[in-house]
Amino acid sequence: EMMQTDCSMQGAIGVNGHCYVLSERGHTCSDACEGAARVDVEATRKFSTDSAVITCLEMALGLESRHDIMDQVGQACPGIHLLIDGLHRWHCYPQFTAFDFP
């Protein structure tokens, strides 16, 4: 069961006790969360593959929720799941963290 969480950060959505926000293209989680100290690295890695979190982010962005098996949603990712700009696909990038991605 998904529980919404109140988040004060602009553009953030709250799911199951955590707040999430997608960074702008070319910006890291530190940029989006207004500082590295506000980034929960382990939660970002773990929940970047969570279907409830992804669905809520898609809804907040006004995107049609259509992730599927090709997106590796729900599968462990040693790095971070990112939304592929323009394709509306989610993909695991094992080489990236919350602090370093393109």
mmCIF file of the C-alpha atoms, coordinates in Angstrom:
data_MODEL
# 
_entry.id   MODEL 
# 
loop_
_atom_site.group_PDB 
_atom_site.id 
_atom_site.type_symbol 
_atom_site.label_atom_id 
_atom_site.label_alt_id 
_atom_site.label_comp_id 
_atom_site.label_asym_id 
_atom_site.label_entity_id 
_atom_site.label_seq_id 
_atom_site.pdbx_PDB_ins_code 
_atom_site.Cartn_x 
_atom_site.Cartn_y 
_atom_site.Cartn_z 
_atom_site.occupancy 
_atom_site.B_iso_or_equiv 
_atom_site.pdbx_formal_charge 
_atom_site.auth_seq_id 
_atom_site.auth_comp_id 
_atom_site.auth_asym_id 
_atom_site.auth_atom_id 
_atom_site.pdbx_PDB_model_num 
ATOM 1   C CA . GLU A 1 1   ? 0.000  0.000  0.000   1.00 0.00 ? 1   GLU A CA 1 
ATOM 2   C CA . MET A 1 2   ? 1.350  3.398  -0.993  1.00 0.00 ? 2   MET A CA 1 
ATOM 3   C CA . MET A 1 3   ? 1.329  6.164  1.594   1.00 0.00 ? 3   MET A CA 1 
ATOM 4   C CA . GLN A 1 4   ? 1.696  9.789  0.529   1.00 0.00 ? 4   GLN A CA 1 
ATOM 5   C CA . THR A 1 5   ? 4.143  11.943 2.481   1.00 0.00 ? 5   THR A CA 1 
ATOM 6   C CA . ASP A 1 6   ? 4.042  15.715 2.856   1.00 0.00 ? 6   ASP A CA 1 
ATOM 7   C CA . CYS A 1 7   ? 7.096  17.302 1.201   1.00 0.00 ? 7   CYS A CA 1 
ATOM 8   C CA . SER A 1 8   ? 7.916  21.006 1.428   1.00 0.00 ? 8   SER A CA 1 
ATOM 9   C CA . MET A 1 9   ? 10.419 21.096 -1.462  1.00 0.00 ? 9   MET A CA 1 
ATOM 10  C CA . GLN A 1 10  ? 9.157  22.629 -4.716  1.00 0.00 ? 10  GLN A CA 1 
ATOM 11  C CA . GLY A 1 11  ? 8.228  19.892 -7.193  1.00 0.00 ? 11  GLY A CA 1 
ATOM 12  C CA . ALA A 1 12  ? 8.748  17.055 -4.717  1.00 0.00 ? 12  ALA A CA 1 
ATOM 13  C CA . ILE A 1 13  ? 6.370  14.155 -4.296  1.00 0.00 ? 13  ILE A CA 1 
ATOM 14  C CA . GLY A 1 14  ? 6.121  12.095 -1.137  1.00 0.00 ? 14  GLY A CA 1 
ATOM 15  C CA . VAL A 1 15  ? 5.784  8.318  -1.139  1.00 0.00 ? 15  VAL A CA 1 
ATOM 16  C CA . ASN A 1 16  ? 6.037  5.953  1.822   1.00 0.00 ? 16  ASN A CA 1 
ATOM 17  C CA . GLY A 1 17  ? 7.855  8.331  4.141   1.00 0.00 ? 17  GLY A CA 1 
ATOM 18  C CA . HIS A 1 18  ? 10.376 9.692  1.620   1.00 0.00 ? 18  HIS A CA 1 
ATOM 19  C CA . CYS A 1 19  ? 10.362 12.757 -0.632  1.00 0.00 ? 19  CYS A CA 1 
ATOM 20  C CA . TYR A 1 20  ? 11.426 12.492 -4.270  1.00 0.00 ? 20  TYR A CA 1 
ATOM 21  C CA . VAL A 1 21  ? 12.125 15.023 -6.972  1.00 0.00 ? 21  VAL A CA 1 
ATOM 22  C CA . LEU A 1 22  ? 13.562 14.565 -10.454 1.00 0.00 ? 22  LEU A CA 1 
ATOM 23  C CA . SER A 1 23  ? 16.502 16.796 -11.255 1.00 0.00 ? 23  SER A CA 1 
ATOM 24  C CA . GLU A 1 24  ? 16.574 18.842 -14.419 1.00 0.00 ? 24  GLU A CA 1 
ATOM 25  C CA . ARG A 1 25  ? 18.582 17.450 -17.320 1.00 0.00 ? 25  ARG A CA 1 
ATOM 26  C CA . GLY A 1 26  ? 22.292 17.839 -16.597 1.00 0.00 ? 26  GLY A CA 1 
ATOM 27  C CA . HIS A 1 27  ? 21.763 18.376 -12.861 1.00 0.00 ? 27  HIS A CA 1 
ATOM 28  C CA . THR A 1 28  ? 22.428 15.952 -10.021 1.00 0.00 ? 28  THR A CA 1 
ATOM 29  C CA . CYS A 1 29  ? 20.312 14.980 -7.043  1.00 0.00 ? 29  CYS A CA 1 
ATOM 30  C CA . SER A 1 30  ? 22.312 17.492 -4.985  1.00 0.00 ? 30  SER A CA 1 
ATOM 31  C CA . ASP A 1 31  ? 21.122 20.256 -7.313  1.00 0.00 ? 31  ASP A CA 1 
ATOM 32  C CA . ALA A 1 32  ? 17.502 19.113 -7.149  1.00 0.00 ? 32  ALA A CA 1 
ATOM 33  C CA . CYS A 1 33  ? 17.505 18.677 -3.367  1.00 0.00 ? 33  CYS A CA 1 
ATOM 34  C CA . GLU A 1 34  ? 19.297 21.959 -2.652  1.00 0.00 ? 34  GLU A CA 1 
ATOM 35  C CA . GLY A 1 35  ? 22.457 20.363 -1.305  1.00 0.00 ? 35  GLY A CA 1 
ATOM 36  C CA . ALA A 1 36  ? 24.182 17.001 -0.896  1.00 0.00 ? 36  ALA A CA 1 
ATOM 37  C CA . ALA A 1 37  ? 23.232 16.800 2.782   1.00 0.00 ? 37  ALA A CA 1 
ATOM 38  C CA . ARG A 1 38  ? 19.551 16.510 1.794   1.00 0.00 ? 38  ARG A CA 1 
ATOM 39  C CA . VAL A 1 39  ? 20.133 13.510 -0.512  1.00 0.00 ? 39  VAL A CA 1 
ATOM 40  C CA . ASP A 1 40  ? 19.533 10.083 0.980   1.00 0.00 ? 40  ASP A CA 1 
ATOM 41  C CA . VAL A 1 41  ? 21.889 8.178  -1.305  1.00 0.00 ? 41  VAL A CA 1 
ATOM 42  C CA . GLU A 1 42  ? 20.825 4.678  -0.278  1.00 0.00 ? 42  GLU A CA 1 
ATOM 43  C CA . ALA A 1 43  ? 17.086 5.475  -0.481  1.00 0.00 ? 43  ALA A CA 1 
ATOM 44  C CA . THR A 1 44  ? 17.625 7.148  -3.859  1.00 0.00 ? 44  THR A CA 1 
ATOM 45  C CA . ARG A 1 45  ? 19.381 4.046  -5.182  1.00 0.00 ? 45  ARG A CA 1 
ATOM 46  C CA . LYS A 1 46  ? 16.932 1.585  -3.636  1.00 0.00 ? 46  LYS A CA 1 
ATOM 47  C CA . PHE A 1 47  ? 13.687 3.377  -4.479  1.00 0.00 ? 47  PHE A CA 1 
ATOM 48  C CA . SER A 1 48  ? 14.677 4.652  -7.941  1.00 0.00 ? 48  SER A CA 1 
ATOM 49  C CA . THR A 1 49  ? 13.445 1.261  -9.162  1.00 0.00 ? 49  THR A CA 1 
ATOM 50  C CA . ASP A 1 50  ? 10.231 1.231  -7.082  1.00 0.00 ? 50  ASP A CA 1 
ATOM 51  C CA . SER A 1 51  ? 7.073  1.134  -9.178  1.00 0.00 ? 51  SER A CA 1 
ATOM 52  C CA . ALA A 1 52  ? 5.067  3.315  -6.741  1.00 0.00 ? 52  ALA A CA 1 
ATOM 53  C CA . VAL A 1 53  ? 7.759  6.019  -6.745  1.00 0.00 ? 53  VAL A CA 1 
ATOM 54  C CA . ILE A 1 54  ? 8.135  5.929  -10.531 1.00 0.00 ? 54  ILE A CA 1 
ATOM 55  C CA . THR A 1 55  ? 4.368  6.065  -11.037 1.00 0.00 ? 55  THR A CA 1 
ATOM 56  C CA . CYS A 1 56  ? 4.064  9.100  -8.743  1.00 0.00 ? 56  CYS A CA 1 
ATOM 57  C CA . LEU A 1 57  ? 6.954  10.877 -10.478 1.00 0.00 ? 57  LEU A CA 1 
ATOM 58  C CA . GLU A 1 58  ? 5.374  10.191 -13.860 1.00 0.00 ? 58  GLU A CA 1 
ATOM 59  C CA . MET A 1 59  ? 2.045  11.563 -12.631 1.00 0.00 ? 59  MET A CA 1 
ATOM 60  C CA . ALA A 1 60  ? 3.733  14.684 -11.208 1.00 0.00 ? 60  ALA A CA 1 
ATOM 61  C CA . LEU A 1 61  ? 5.412  15.259 -14.576 1.00 0.00 ? 61  LEU A CA 1 
ATOM 62  C CA . GLY A 1 62  ? 2.167  14.719 -16.471 1.00 0.00 ? 62  GLY A CA 1 
ATOM 63  C CA . LEU A 1 63  ? 3.568  11.650 -18.219 1.00 0.00 ? 63  LEU A CA 1 
ATOM 64  C CA . GLU A 1 64  ? 1.482  8.647  -19.143 1.00 0.00 ? 64  GLU A CA 1 
ATOM 65  C CA . SER A 1 65  ? 2.455  5.823  -16.817 1.00 0.00 ? 65  SER A CA 1 
ATOM 66  C CA . ARG A 1 66  ? 3.631  3.067  -19.121 1.00 0.00 ? 66  ARG A CA 1 
ATOM 67  C CA . HIS A 1 67  ? 6.767  1.547  -17.645 1.00 0.00 ? 67  HIS A CA 1 
ATOM 68  C CA . ASP A 1 68  ? 7.103  -2.174 -18.261 1.00 0.00 ? 68  ASP A CA 1 
ATOM 69  C CA . ILE A 1 69  ? 9.539  -5.077 -18.068 1.00 0.00 ? 69  ILE A CA 1 
ATOM 70  C CA . MET A 1 70  ? 11.950 -3.350 -20.466 1.00 0.00 ? 70  MET A CA 1 
ATOM 71  C CA . ASP A 1 71  ? 12.424 -0.586 -17.909 1.00 0.00 ? 71  ASP A CA 1 
ATOM 72  C CA . GLN A 1 72  ? 13.776 -2.982 -15.263 1.00 0.00 ? 72  GLN A CA 1 
ATOM 73  C CA . VAL A 1 73  ? 11.367 -1.462 -12.732 1.00 0.00 ? 73  VAL A CA 1 
ATOM 74  C CA . GLY A 1 74  ? 11.258 -3.498 -9.543  1.00 0.00 ? 74  GLY A CA 1 
ATOM 75  C CA . GLN A 1 75  ? 14.640 -5.082 -10.223 1.00 0.00 ? 75  GLN A CA 1 
ATOM 76  C CA . ALA A 1 76  ? 17.694 -4.351 -8.100  1.00 0.00 ? 76  ALA A CA 1 
ATOM 77  C CA . CYS A 1 77  ? 20.028 -1.745 -9.571  1.00 0.00 ? 77  CYS A CA 1 
ATOM 78  C CA . PRO A 1 78  ? 23.564 -1.314 -8.201  1.00 0.00 ? 78  PRO A CA 1 
ATOM 79  C CA . GLY A 1 79  ? 23.594 2.278  -9.471  1.00 0.00 ? 79  GLY A CA 1 
ATOM 80  C CA . ILE A 1 80  ? 20.524 4.411  -10.099 1.00 0.00 ? 80  ILE A CA 1 
ATOM 81  C CA . HIS A 1 81  ? 17.434 4.215  -12.298 1.00 0.00 ? 81  HIS A CA 1 
ATOM 82  C CA . LEU A 1 82  ? 17.082 7.266  -14.536 1.00 0.00 ? 82  LEU A CA 1 
ATOM 83  C CA . LEU A 1 83  ? 14.335 8.498  -16.819 1.00 0.00 ? 83  LEU A CA 1 
ATOM 84  C CA . ILE A 1 84  ? 15.660 8.530  -20.386 1.00 0.00 ? 84  ILE A CA 1 
ATOM 85  C CA . ASP A 1 85  ? 14.797 11.959 -21.727 1.00 0.00 ? 85  ASP A CA 1 
ATOM 86  C CA . GLY A 1 86  ? 12.600 11.986 -24.814 1.00 0.00 ? 86  GLY A CA 1 
ATOM 87  C CA . LEU A 1 87  ? 11.936 8.236  -24.769 1.00 0.00 ? 87  LEU A CA 1 
ATOM 88  C CA . HIS A 1 88  ? 9.986  8.098  -21.508 1.00 0.00 ? 88  HIS A CA 1 
ATOM 89  C CA . ARG A 1 89  ? 11.802 4.927  -20.493 1.00 0.00 ? 89  ARG A CA 1 
ATOM 90  C CA . TRP A 1 90  ? 13.439 4.091  -17.179 1.00 0.00 ? 90  TRP A CA 1 
ATOM 91  C CA . HIS A 1 91  ? 16.790 2.338  -17.183 1.00 0.00 ? 91  HIS A CA 1 
ATOM 92  C CA . CYS A 1 92  ? 19.290 1.113  -14.597 1.00 0.00 ? 92  CYS A CA 1 
ATOM 93  C CA . TYR A 1 93  ? 22.708 2.727  -14.920 1.00 0.00 ? 93  TYR A CA 1 
ATOM 94  C CA . PRO A 1 94  ? 25.063 0.755  -12.643 1.00 0.00 ? 94  PRO A CA 1 
ATOM 95  C CA . GLN A 1 95  ? 27.938 3.188  -13.240 1.00 0.00 ? 95  GLN A CA 1 
ATOM 96  C CA . PHE A 1 96  ? 26.097 6.226  -11.818 1.00 0.00 ? 96  PHE A CA 1 
ATOM 97  C CA . THR A 1 97  ? 25.150 7.400  -8.323  1.00 0.00 ? 97  THR A CA 1 
ATOM 98  C CA . ALA A 1 98  ? 22.861 10.133 -7.012  1.00 0.00 ? 98  ALA A CA 1 
ATOM 99  C CA . PHE A 1 99  ? 25.804 12.518 -7.317  1.00 0.00 ? 99  PHE A CA 1 
ATOM 100 C CA . ASP A 1 100 ? 27.211 11.716 -10.738 1.00 0.00 ? 100 ASP A CA 1 
ATOM 101 C CA . PHE A 1 101 ? 25.221 11.104 -13.886 1.00 0.00 ? 101 PHE A CA 1 
ATOM 102 C CA . PRO A 1 102 ? 24.899 12.835 -17.246 1.00 0.00 ? 102 PRO A CA 1 
# 
